[in-house]
Amino acid sequence: MRRRIRPKLPQNFTTYNQIYAFSNNAGPPNWSSLIQTHISQGSPKQALLIYNQIRTQGIYILGLVPQILKACSSLCFLNYGKAVHGESIKSGVYSDLLIGTSMVDTYAKCRKIIDAQKVFDEMPERNVVTWNAMIGGYLKNGDIGSASLLFDKMSERNSVTWIEMIDGFAKCGDIVSARQFFDCVPMELKNLVTWTVMVDGYSSNGDMEAAKEVFELMPKRNFFAWSSMISGYCKKGDVKNAEAIFERIPVRNLVNWNSMISGYVQNGLSREALKAFVKMKAEGFKPDEVTIVSVLSACAQLGLMDFGREIHHMIVNKHVNCNLFVISALVDMYAKCGDLNNARLIFEGMMQRNTACWNAMISGFAVHGQCKEALELFARMERSNEKPDTITFLSVLSACGHGGFVDEGIEILSKMEKYGVATNIKHYGCLVDLLGRAGRLKEAYDLIKTMPMEPNDTVWGAILGACRTHLDMEMAEEVVKEINTLSSSTGSSQNPHYVVLSNIYAASERWEKAERLRVMMVNEGLEKTPGRSSFMPSGS
């Protein structure tokens, strides 16, 4: 008897009976309808749970396979998809056009393009959907050459074919070729989606002039086109034009509001974001998880913990979809607002954590002086399956700086190569500052000299500040010489560094050198920026 392959779900999946139950007298369920409903509602995991249940009962329904493969591709559950693939082979339906096409799509979306190509080549029959799936797979994997060859071989193309090419080339950064495909689309196939994808292509690549040109030519516009323009302007920092587009929308939906609110947050305009949120609610829109993440980020930026708590209560009372991003935003809000107890309570209660969540908690500890806790949490992160990124290392190095953990800081910087994370000027700046605070000025200077990038004013300022703290005139003079050499090649002035050096001379009572340096600054037209007070006397 031939043994059937039963797909295995990933660990930590809820059992089927916990998410679905039906009474004994309700009759057998319509499995296909149930699975399709879950997929259409954005719940592919539940769809896989149901499929796993019916397979354990020995039921095999051919029509379910494409739906299950769709769920696998949306979740990137490749092993599960391979098991379904194996089932179709053993069941003798491998040559089915719909199943073959779904399998090509699944492998392509899971970035297994060689497997997708193998299935595609072995299919006895293909239709335009099959060709589109293969082209889309090539483009998603950045292989624009193979996608173009396949496109040229197609005997029949539909609107999706052209959309795949335009969107694929735009996402690969080849916006010129994307526009060429757009201009070649037959008029009968150039629909609203085609126009929208071209607008989004320009806006995603930062060419807002071209995006606006195509946008204004659109015969009609959908909500995505409006939102794409808003997001594009906000990414460029042009909030004024984003607001102008937002005001032109004839009938706004939640996606449009989310684009504007998140755009404000991206540009540090958190108060405007919260005002927009209040106005959005007043107009009767119910916030979703995207709205909540942006608003919590605004609260975190402003330190408005009371407002953040209100949002937390809203999440609970309004049954907002509490996904990983929402929970991470809650951790970040509480951590940045100084409520580390609540932040940690939420953090420890998470079944799954992403890098952003670890970063929020580590950064929260670092900023609020709990440096040892930040390092301990980083060690936990290393033991977990989550890989630290550039922000993680910046937060941990900052914690080392606040806590004076010099040796730990040196070790952490060395770990970046192990994790494949590129060091940047900020990481080196943190370590220079750390070494400088500890009085290890020679090591700090040597680190600057061996950095793989040119030091900036912040790095030089950190070591000069340390020279001032430790009254190390020799090192300060050496640093200023180095700065002078660099500034002469770039033609820039180093006024702040001259001031620091002058202050170091004065602090060590070397008045003649301090005065000489001040005279030199005056002769070169460099003026000390006067200090200012924000205090306003009463009656002024």
C-alpha positions as CSV (number, residue, x, y, z in Angstrom):
1,M,0.0,0.0,0.0
2,R,1.4,3.4,-1.0
3,R,2.2,5.6,2.0
4,R,0.8,9.1,1.8
5,I,3.0,12.1,2.7
6,R,1.3,14.2,5.4
7,P,2.5,17.8,5.6
8,K,4.0,18.8,8.9
9,L,3.2,22.2,10.4
10,P,5.9,24.4,11.9
11,Q,6.3,24.1,15.7
12,N,4.2,26.3,18.0
13,F,1.2,26.0,15.8
14,T,-2.1,26.0,17.7
15,T,-4.1,22.8,17.4
16,Y,-6.9,22.7,14.9
17,N,-9.5,22.1,17.7
18,Q,-8.5,25.3,19.4
19,I,-9.3,27.5,16.5
20,Y,-12.3,25.7,14.9
21,A,-15.1,23.4,16.2
22,F,-18.5,22.4,14.9
23,S,-21.3,20.5,16.6
24,N,-22.0,16.9,15.8
25,N,-25.4,17.6,14.3
26,A,-24.2,20.4,12.1
27,G,-23.1,18.0,9.4
28,P,-19.7,17.8,7.6
29,P,-18.1,21.1,6.9
30,N,-17.4,22.5,3.5
31,W,-13.6,22.2,3.7
32,S,-12.9,24.1,0.5
33,S,-15.1,27.0,1.6
34,L,-13.6,27.1,5.0
35,I,-10.0,27.2,3.7
36,Q,-10.8,29.8,1.0
37,T,-12.5,32.0,3.7
38,H,-9.4,32.0,5.9
39,I,-7.1,32.8,3.0
40,S,-9.3,35.6,1.7
41,Q,-9.5,37.0,5.3
42,G,-5.7,37.1,5.6
43,S,-5.5,34.0,7.9
44,P,-3.3,31.5,5.9
45,K,-2.1,29.8,9.1
46,Q,-5.7,28.8,10.0
47,A,-6.2,27.5,6.5
48,L,-3.1,25.2,6.9
49,L,-4.4,24.0,10.3
50,I,-7.7,22.9,8.7
51,Y,-5.9,21.2,5.8
52,N,-3.7,19.3,8.3
53,Q,-6.7,18.2,10.2
54,I,-8.5,16.7,7.1
55,R,-5.3,15.0,6.0
56,T,-5.0,13.2,9.3
57,Q,-8.6,12.0,8.6
58,G,-7.4,10.5,5.3
59,I,-9.3,13.0,3.2
60,Y,-7.6,14.3,0.0
61,I,-9.4,16.9,-2.0
62,L,-7.7,17.9,-5.3
63,G,-9.4,21.3,-5.4
64,L,-7.8,22.3,-2.1
65,V,-4.2,22.0,-3.3
66,P,-3.9,25.3,-5.1
67,Q,-5.4,27.1,-2.1
68,I,-3.0,25.4,0.3
69,L,-0.1,26.2,-1.9
70,K,-1.2,29.9,-1.9
71,A,-1.2,29.8,1.9
72,C,2.3,28.3,1.9
73,S,3.7,30.9,-0.4
74,S,2.2,33.8,1.6
75,L,3.8,32.4,4.8
76,C,7.0,31.2,3.0
77,F,6.4,27.7,4.5
78,L,8.6,26.0,1.9
79,N,8.8,22.6,3.6
80,Y,5.1,22.4,4.0
81,G,4.7,23.4,0.3
82,K,7.2,20.7,-0.7
83,A,5.1,18.1,1.2
84,V,2.0,19.2,-0.7
85,H,4.0,19.0,-3.9
86,G,5.0,15.4,-3.0
87,E,1.3,14.5,-2.3
88,S,0.3,15.7,-5.7
89,I,3.0,13.5,-7.3
90,K,1.9,10.4,-5.4
91,S,-1.7,11.1,-6.1
92,G,-1.1,11.2,-9.8
93,V,-2.3,14.8,-10.3
94,Y,1.1,16.4,-10.8
95,S,0.4,17.2,-14.4
96,D,-2.7,19.2,-13.5
97,L,-2.3,22.7,-14.9
98,L,-3.7,24.6,-11.9
99,I,-1.6,22.6,-9.4
100,G,1.6,23.0,-11.5
101,T,1.0,26.7,-11.8
102,S,0.5,27.0,-8.1
103,M,3.7,25.1,-7.4
104,V,5.7,27.4,-9.7
105,D,4.3,30.4,-7.9
106,T,5.0,28.9,-4.4
107,Y,8.6,28.0,-5.2
108,A,9.2,31.4,-6.8
109,K,7.7,33.4,-3.9
110,C,9.8,31.3,-1.5
111,R,12.9,32.3,-3.5
112,K,13.6,28.8,-4.8
113,I,13.7,29.9,-8.4
114,I,15.6,26.8,-9.7
115,D,12.8,24.5,-8.3
116,A,10.2,26.8,-9.9
117,Q,12.0,26.6,-13.2
118,K,12.2,22.8,-12.9
119,V,8.4,22.5,-12.4
120,F,7.8,25.0,-15.2
121,D,9.9,23.1,-17.6
122,E,8.3,19.7,-16.8
123,M,4.7,21.0,-17.1
124,P,3.0,19.3,-20.2
125,E,0.7,22.3,-20.5
126,R,1.0,25.9,-19.6
127,N,-1.2,29.0,-19.8
128,V,-0.6,32.7,-19.5
129,V,-1.0,32.5,-15.7
130,T,1.9,29.9,-15.5
131,W,4.1,32.1,-17.6
132,N,3.3,35.2,-15.5
133,A,4.1,33.2,-12.3
134,M,7.5,32.3,-13.7
135,I,8.3,35.8,-14.9
136,G,7.2,37.2,-11.5
137,G,9.5,34.7,-9.8
138,Y,12.5,35.8,-11.9
139,L,11.8,39.4,-11.2
140,K,11.3,38.9,-7.4
141,N,14.7,37.2,-7.4
142,G,16.3,40.1,-9.3
143,D,16.9,38.0,-12.5
144,I,15.6,40.6,-15.0
145,G,17.5,38.9,-17.9
146,S,15.6,35.6,-17.6
147,A,12.4,37.4,-17.1
148,S,12.9,39.4,-20.3
149,L,13.8,36.3,-22.3
150,L,10.6,34.5,-21.1
151,F,8.6,37.6,-21.8
152,D,9.8,37.7,-25.4
153,K,8.9,34.0,-25.8
154,M,5.3,34.4,-24.7
155,S,2.7,33.9,-27.5
156,E,0.0,35.5,-25.4
157,R,0.2,38.3,-22.8
158,N,-2.5,39.8,-20.6
159,S,-2.5,42.9,-18.4
160,V,-0.9,41.0,-15.5
161,T,2.1,40.1,-17.7
162,W,2.8,43.8,-18.4
163,I,2.2,44.7,-14.7
164,E,4.7,42.1,-13.6
165,M,7.3,43.5,-16.0
166,I,6.7,47.1,-15.0
167,D,6.6,46.4,-11.3
168,G,9.5,44.0,-11.4
169,F,11.9,46.3,-13.2
170,A,10.9,49.2,-11.0
171,K,11.6,47.2,-7.8
172,C,15.0,46.2,-9.3
173,G,15.8,49.9,-9.7
174,D,15.6,49.9,-13.5
175,I,12.9,52.6,-13.7
176,V,13.9,53.5,-17.3
177,S,13.0,50.0,-18.6
178,A,9.9,49.9,-16.4
179,R,8.7,53.1,-18.2
180,Q,9.5,51.6,-21.6
181,F,7.3,48.6,-20.8
182,F,4.6,50.9,-19.6
183,D,4.7,52.9,-22.8
184,C,4.5,49.7,-24.8
185,V,1.4,48.3,-23.1
186,P,-1.5,47.9,-25.6
187,M,-4.2,50.5,-24.9
188,E,-6.8,47.7,-24.3
189,L,-4.6,46.2,-21.6
190,K,-3.6,49.5,-19.9
191,N,-5.9,49.5,-16.9
192,L,-6.0,51.3,-13.5
193,V,-3.5,48.9,-12.0
194,T,-1.0,49.5,-14.8
195,W,-1.1,53.2,-14.2
196,T,-0.9,52.8,-10.4
197,V,2.1,50.4,-10.6
198,M,4.0,53.0,-12.8
199,V,3.3,55.8,-10.3
200,D,4.4,53.6,-7.4
201,G,7.5,52.6,-9.3
202,Y,8.6,56.2,-9.7
203,S,7.6,57.1,-6.1
204,S,9.4,54.1,-4.6
205,N,12.6,55.1,-6.5
206,G,12.4,58.7,-5.3
207,D,11.6,60.3,-8.7
208,M,8.6,62.3,-7.5
209,E,8.6,64.7,-10.6
210,A,8.0,61.7,-12.9
211,A,5.6,60.1,-10.5
212,K,3.5,63.3,-10.4
213,E,3.6,63.6,-14.2
214,V,2.1,60.0,-14.6
215,F,-0.2,60.6,-11.7
216,E,-1.7,63.7,-13.3
217,L,-2.2,61.8,-16.6
218,M,-4.2,59.0,-15.0
219,P,-7.7,58.7,-16.4
220,K,-8.9,57.8,-12.9
221,R,-7.2,57.1,-9.6
222,N,-7.5,54.5,-6.8
223,F,-6.7,54.9,-3.1
224,F,-3.3,53.1,-3.7
225,A,-2.2,55.7,-6.2
226,W,-3.0,58.6,-3.8
227,S,-1.2,56.8,-0.9
228,S,1.8,56.0,-3.1
229,M,2.2,59.7,-3.9
230,I,1.9,60.7,-0.2
231,S,4.4,58.1,0.9
232,G,6.8,59.0,-1.9
233,Y,6.8,62.7,-0.9
234,C,7.2,61.9,2.8
235,K,10.2,59.6,2.0
236,K,11.8,62.6,0.3
237,G,11.0,64.8,3.3
238,D,8.6,66.9,1.3
239,V,5.7,66.8,3.7
240,K,4.1,70.0,2.3
241,N,3.5,68.3,-1.1
242,A,2.3,65.1,0.7
243,E,-0.2,67.2,2.5
244,A,-1.3,68.9,-0.7
245,I,-1.9,65.5,-2.3
246,F,-3.8,64.3,0.8
247,E,-6.1,67.3,0.7
248,R,-7.0,66.6,-2.9
249,I,-8.3,63.1,-2.2
250,P,-12.0,63.2,-3.0
251,V,-13.0,60.3,-0.7
252,R,-10.4,59.2,1.8
253,N,-10.0,55.7,3.2
254,L,-8.0,54.3,6.1
255,V,-5.0,53.5,3.8
256,N,-4.7,57.2,2.9
257,W,-4.9,58.3,6.5
258,N,-2.2,55.7,7.5
259,S,0.1,57.0,4.7
260,M,-0.2,60.6,6.0
261,I,0.2,59.7,9.7
262,S,3.2,57.4,9.1
263,G,4.7,60.1,6.8
264,Y,4.5,62.6,9.6
265,V,6.2,60.2,12.0
266,Q,9.0,59.4,9.5
267,N,9.8,63.1,9.3
268,G,9.7,63.7,13.1
269,L,6.4,65.6,13.0
270,S,4.9,63.5,15.8
271,R,2.5,66.2,17.0
272,E,1.1,66.5,13.5
273,A,0.7,62.7,13.4
274,L,-1.3,62.7,16.6
275,K,-3.5,65.6,15.4
276,A,-4.2,63.7,12.1
277,F,-5.0,60.6,14.2
278,V,-7.6,62.5,16.3
279,K,-9.1,64.0,13.1
280,M,-9.2,60.5,11.4
281,K,-11.1,59.1,14.4
282,A,-13.5,62.1,14.4
283,E,-14.3,61.3,10.7
284,G,-15.4,57.8,11.8
285,F,-12.4,55.7,10.7
286,K,-11.5,52.8,13.0
287,P,-7.7,52.5,13.4
288,D,-6.0,49.3,12.4
289,E,-2.6,47.8,13.3
290,V,-0.8,50.1,10.8
291,T,-2.3,53.2,12.4
292,I,-1.5,52.0,15.9
293,V,2.1,51.3,15.1
294,S,2.6,54.9,13.7
295,V,0.7,56.5,16.6
296,L,2.7,54.6,19.2
297,S,5.9,55.6,17.5
298,A,4.8,59.3,17.7
299,C,4.1,58.8,21.4
300,A,7.5,57.3,21.9
301,Q,9.2,60.2,20.1
302,L,7.3,62.8,22.2
303,G,7.5,60.9,25.5
304,L,3.7,61.0,25.8
305,M,3.2,57.9,28.0
306,D,-0.4,58.9,29.0
307,F,-1.4,59.0,25.3
308,G,0.5,55.8,24.7
309,R,-1.4,54.1,27.5
310,E,-4.7,55.2,26.0
311,I,-3.7,53.6,22.7
312,H,-2.8,50.4,24.7
313,H,-6.3,50.4,26.2
314,M,-7.8,50.9,22.7
315,I,-5.8,47.9,21.4
316,V,-7.3,45.7,24.2
317,N,-10.9,47.1,24.2
318,K,-11.3,47.5,20.4
319,H,-9.7,44.1,19.7
320,V,-7.1,45.5,17.3
321,N,-5.1,42.8,15.6
322,C,-2.2,42.5,18.1
323,N,0.5,41.4,15.7
324,L,4.2,41.4,16.2
325,F,4.6,44.9,15.0
326,V,2.0,46.3,17.3
327,I,3.5,44.5,20.3
328,S,7.0,45.7,19.4
329,A,5.7,49.3,19.1
330,L,4.2,49.0,22.6
331,V,7.5,47.8,24.0
332,D,9.3,50.7,22.2
333,M,6.8,53.3,23.5
334,Y,7.0,52.2,27.1
335,A,10.8,51.8,27.0
336,K,11.4,55.3,25.4
337,C,8.9,56.9,27.8
338,G,10.8,55.4,30.8
339,D,8.3,52.8,31.9
340,L,10.7,49.9,31.7
341,N,8.6,47.7,34.0
342,N,5.7,47.7,31.6
343,A,8.0,47.4,28.6
344,R,9.7,44.4,30.0
345,L,6.3,42.8,31.1
346,I,5.1,43.0,27.5
347,F,8.5,41.9,26.1
348,E,8.7,38.8,28.4
349,G,5.1,37.9,27.5
350,M,5.8,37.7,23.8
351,M,5.7,34.2,22.2
352,Q,7.7,35.5,19.3
353,R,10.1,38.5,19.0
354,N,11.6,40.3,16.0
355,T,14.8,42.3,15.9
356,A,12.9,45.6,16.3
357,C,11.5,44.4,19.6
358,W,14.9,43.3,21.0
359,N,16.3,46.6,19.9
360,A,13.5,48.6,21.6
361,M,14.1,46.8,24.9
362,I,17.9,47.0,24.7
363,S,17.8,50.7,23.7
364,G,15.3,51.4,26.5
365,F,17.7,50.0,29.1
366,A,20.7,51.8,27.6
367,V,19.0,55.2,27.5
368,H,17.7,55.0,31.0
369,G,21.0,54.0,32.5
370,Q,20.3,50.3,33.1
371,C,23.4,49.3,31.1
372,K,24.1,46.0,32.7
373,E,20.5,44.9,31.9
374,A,21.0,46.0,28.3
375,L,24.2,43.8,28.0
376,E,22.4,40.9,29.6
377,L,19.5,41.2,27.2
378,F,21.9,41.4,24.2
379,A,23.5,38.1,25.5
380,R,20.0,36.6,25.5
381,M,19.3,37.8,22.0
382,E,22.5,36.2,20.8
383,R,21.3,32.9,22.3
384,S,18.0,33.2,20.6
385,N,17.3,32.7,16.9
386,E,17.1,36.4,16.2
387,K,20.1,38.0,14.5
388,P,21.2,41.4,15.8
389,D,21.4,44.2,13.2
390,T,23.2,47.6,13.0
391,I,20.7,49.3,15.4
392,T,21.2,46.5,17.9
393,F,24.9,47.0,18.0
394,L,24.5,50.8,18.2
395,S,22.2,50.4,21.2
396,V,24.6,48.0,23.0
397,L,27.6,50.2,22.3
398,S,25.7,53.2,23.6
399,A,24.9,51.1,26.8
400,C,28.6,50.4,27.1
401,G,29.3,54.1,26.8
402,H,26.8,55.0,29.5
403,G,28.0,52.3,31.8
404,G,31.8,52.6,31.2
405,F,32.1,49.0,30.0
406,V,35.2,49.5,27.8
407,D,36.3,46.0,27.3
408,E,32.8,44.8,26.6
409,G,32.4,47.6,24.0
410,I,35.6,46.5,22.2
411,E,34.4,42.9,22.2
412,I,30.9,43.9,20.9
413,L,32.3,45.9,18.0
414,S,34.4,42.9,17.0
415,K,31.3,40.7,17.0
416,M,29.7,42.7,14.1
417,E,31.8,40.9,11.5
418,K,30.7,37.6,12.9
419,Y,27.1,38.5,12.3
420,G,27.7,40.0,8.9
421,V,26.7,43.5,10.1
422,A,28.6,46.4,8.5
423,T,30.2,48.9,10.9
424,N,29.5,52.5,10.2
425,I,30.7,55.8,11.6
426,K,28.2,55.8,14.4
427,H,29.5,52.5,15.8
428,Y,33.1,53.8,15.7
429,G,32.0,57.1,17.2
430,C,30.4,55.2,20.2
431,L,33.6,53.3,20.8
432,V,35.9,56.4,20.5
433,D,33.7,58.1,23.0
434,L,33.8,55.1,25.3
435,L,37.6,54.9,25.2
436,G,37.9,58.6,25.6
437,R,35.7,58.7,28.7
438,A,37.8,56.0,30.2
439,G,41.0,58.0,29.6
440,R,42.3,55.6,27.0
441,L,43.0,58.4,24.6
442,K,45.9,56.6,22.7
443,E,43.6,53.7,21.9
444,A,40.8,56.0,20.8
445,Y,43.2,57.9,18.5
446,D,44.6,54.7,17.1
447,L,41.0,53.4,16.4
448,I,40.2,56.6,14.5
449,K,43.4,56.2,12.4
450,T,42.5,52.6,11.5
451,M,38.8,53.2,10.8
452,P,37.7,52.1,7.3
453,M,35.9,55.4,6.7
454,E,36.9,59.1,7.1
455,P,36.2,60.3,10.7
456,N,33.5,63.1,10.9
457,D,33.2,66.1,13.2
458,T,31.4,64.0,15.8
459,V,34.2,61.5,16.1
460,W,36.9,64.2,16.3
461,G,34.7,66.1,18.8
462,A,34.5,63.0,21.0
463,I,38.2,62.6,21.3
464,L,38.8,66.3,21.8
465,G,36.2,66.4,24.5
466,A,38.0,63.5,26.2
467,C,41.3,65.4,25.9
468,R,39.7,68.3,27.6
469,T,38.3,66.1,30.4
470,H,41.6,64.5,31.0
471,L,43.7,67.7,30.2
472,D,45.8,65.8,27.7
473,M,47.3,68.7,25.7
474,E,49.7,66.6,23.7
475,M,47.0,64.4,22.3
476,A,44.7,67.4,21.7
477,E,47.4,69.1,19.7
478,E,48.0,65.9,17.7
479,V,44.3,65.6,17.0
480,V,44.0,69.2,15.8
481,K,47.0,68.7,13.5
482,E,45.2,65.7,12.0
483,I,42.0,67.8,11.6
484,N,43.9,70.6,10.0
485,T,45.4,68.2,7.4
486,L,42.0,66.9,6.5
487,S,40.3,70.4,6.5
488,S,43.0,71.8,4.2
489,S,42.2,69.1,1.7
490,T,38.5,69.7,1.9
491,G,38.6,73.5,2.3
492,S,36.4,73.4,5.5
493,S,37.0,75.2,8.7
494,Q,37.2,73.5,12.1
495,N,36.1,76.4,14.3
496,P,34.5,74.2,17.0
497,H,37.7,72.2,17.4
498,Y,39.9,75.3,17.7
499,V,37.5,76.5,20.5
500,V,37.9,73.1,22.3
501,L,41.7,73.3,22.0
502,S,41.6,76.9,23.3
503,N,39.5,75.8,26.3
504,I,41.9,72.9,27.0
505,Y,44.8,75.4,27.1
506,A,42.8,77.7,29.4
507,A,41.8,74.9,31.7
508,S,45.4,73.9,32.2
509,E,46.4,77.6,32.7
510,R,48.4,77.8,29.5
511,W,47.1,81.3,28.9
512,E,49.6,82.3,26.3
513,K,48.8,79.4,24.0
514,A,45.1,79.9,24.6
515,E,45.3,83.6,23.7
516,R,47.5,82.9,20.6
517,L,45.0,80.4,19.3
518,R,42.2,83.0,19.8
519,V,44.1,85.6,17.9
520,M,44.7,83.1,15.1
521,M,41.0,82.4,15.0
522,V,40.2,86.1,14.7
523,N,42.8,86.5,11.9
524,E,41.3,83.6,10.0
525,G,37.8,85.0,10.4
526,L,36.7,82.3,12.7
527,E,34.4,83.4,15.5
528,K,33.4,81.6,18.6
529,T,29.7,80.9,18.6
530,P,28.3,82.8,21.6
531,G,26.4,80.8,24.2
532,R,22.6,81.5,24.5
533,S,20.1,81.1,27.2
534,S,16.5,80.1,26.7
535,F,15.6,81.9,30.0
536,M,13.3,84.9,29.5
537,P,13.1,87.3,32.3
538,S,9.6,88.2,33.5
539,G,8.1,91.2,31.8
540,S,10.1,90.8,28.6
